[in-house]
Amino acid sequence: AEKAEKERVAFCKRVKSKKLTKKDVERFVDVEDLALMRTNSSQILKDLEMTQSPDVALSLLLDMGLWTDRDDPWPVRCGIPADAPRAEGKVAVPEEEREDLRHLTSVAIDDADADDPDDAISCE
């Protein structure tokens, strides 16, 4: 038990310093499972005293360089098979009738960093 605790502490130090061994990388399966919402918790996140959430798991995987910004967990989270066809290029949006609501008072709900403020709510 003492040996396991020493290894756990040493592992946490390597994670915090971003100096993982090949064996350390293999241990991140439980973090990946949480990021993909295949499980509700990760022992690694618990050992690192991090919040048990898919988004925190994803952030850790990105921060450690184990995943890149091209690794998208959402298809798996939504149950979409890995071999499902993906849309290429721009997807055609069908023409539809729109109602002009510009006369209503509305409040923007975009993030402060949004380059394209296009989301808003209004109440009548």
C-alpha positions, 0 to 999 in steps of 0.5 A, spaced: 500 500 500 505 504 501 509 503 494 502 504 491 501 511 494 508 513 493 507 511 485 500 515 485 504 521 488 510 521 483 505 520 477 501 526 480 507 530 480 509 528 473 502 530 470 503 537 474 510 538 470 507 535 464 513 530 464 509 523 462 512 516 461 509 511 456 506 508 462 503 514 464 500 515 458 496 508 458 493 510 464 489 516 461 484 511 459 479 513 465 480 520 463 478 519 456 472 515 458 470 521 462 471 526 457 467 521 452 462 520 457 463 513 458 463 513 465 462 518 471 468 519 474 476 518 473 481 516 478 486 520 475 482 526 476 480 524 483 488 523 485 489 530 482 483 533 486 480 536 480 472 536 478 469 530 476 466 532 469 467 531 462 469 538 460 475 538 465 477 531 463 477 534 456 481 540 458 486 535 461 487 531 455 488 537 451 493 540 456 497 534 456 498 534 449 494 527 449 488 530 445 489 535 440 483 540 438 481 536 432 479 530 437 472 531 438 468 528 443 461 530 441 460 524 436 461 519 441 458 523 447 452 523 442 452 516 440 454 517 433 458 511 430 466 513 429 465 510 422 459 515 421 459 519 414 461 526 416 459 532 412 464 535 407 465 543 406 459 547 407 452 544 408 446 547 404 441 551 408 434 550 405 431 557 404 425 558 409 420 564 410 423 568 416 419 573 421 422 580 422 422 580 429 427 586 429 422 591 433 422 587 439 427 589 445 432 583 445 438 582 450 444 579 447 446 572 450 453 571 446 459 570 450 463 576 451 468 574 447 464 572 441 466 575 434 459 574 431 454 577 436 447 573 433 444 570 439 439 574 443 432 573 447 426 577 448 420 577 452 413 579 450 
